Amino acid sequence: MTILYQFEISPFCDKVRRALRYKGWDFSVEEIPLSQAASGRWRSISPTGKFPVLEHDGKRIVDSTDILQYLEEIAPTPALFPVDPAQRAQAHVLEDWADESLYFYELTMRMTWPHNALRWIPELLAAEKPLTRRLLTPVLKRLLVKIARNQGIGRKSPVQVEVEVGRHLQALTDLLGADDWLVGDHLSVADLSVFAQLFCIRGAVEGERLVTEHYPAVAAWMDRVDAATRV
Ligand SMILES: N[C@@H](CCC(=O)N[C@@H](CS)C(=O)NCC(=O)O)C(=O)O
């Protein structure tokens, strides 16, 4: 039995769900109320208070990167990690770039720019009881702004953030060239990781506009990843 403990709208949880689907793995999902992630039962499931966590055959794996490596070990086909060492290294670097850099663009654009936050904060609190949701909304708004500011991207103007995201999208366009996938000739952990963050960046009005109006090759590649990993 496999259970994915998750927040539905987290890019890291999306990355894992798509990896599971790509490998044809049967799993169920347990949604964590954000307010309880760092306490009680959930704390024993994720000692860091972060999700996703995958439970499989009595083992619990925390962190999307470790989860994908675990999945590859027990279900090697279809492969998510290139065999060639240089390609494997490229996939690793792209995964880390997506998880550690792109993530803060999605967090800033989707969760702290007021018109986007209006849509997404309620989604983030969808598993909460109504009163908790009401009380938590302003607290969470402030917390997310603080996280984005502390990281640094949250201190930049929206115009500057859009310029930087545009640069990332151009780099992906150039990296793809005429290829179907970011690394090698199969979908890999690099495609899943970058896709998951960009999908969330597109949850921001400005991100969606940037991708669809200016980076058609990225949009077409995202359609390809989506088709290979959706239910
Ligand atoms: N490196 C982790 C990052 C996971 C992560 O940051 N998850 C966020 C949701 S997007 C989380 O659990 N936040 C709750 C918290 O920090 O308390 C991974 O790849 O799984």
The ligand as a Gaussian input file, in Angstrom:
#p B3LYP/6-31G(d) Opt

LIG

0 1
 N       12.715000      19.947000      -0.503000
 C       11.361000      19.566000      -0.170000
 C       10.494000      20.810000      -0.119000
 C        9.079000      20.512000       0.338000
 C        8.372000      21.785000       0.742000
 O        8.965000      22.862000       0.907000
 N        7.060000      21.660000       0.943000
 C        6.303000      22.794000       1.409000
 C        5.028000      22.915000       0.610000
 S        5.335000      23.534000      -0.996000
 C        5.923000      22.552000       2.863000
 O        5.734000      21.426000       3.266000
 N        5.771000      23.610000       3.644000
 C        5.312000      23.502000       5.003000
 C        6.259000      24.130000       5.956000
 O        7.324000      24.586000       5.559000
 O        5.890000      24.164000       7.145000
 C       10.858000      18.557000      -1.218000
 O       11.421000      18.499000      -2.315000
 O        9.949000      17.791000      -0.888000

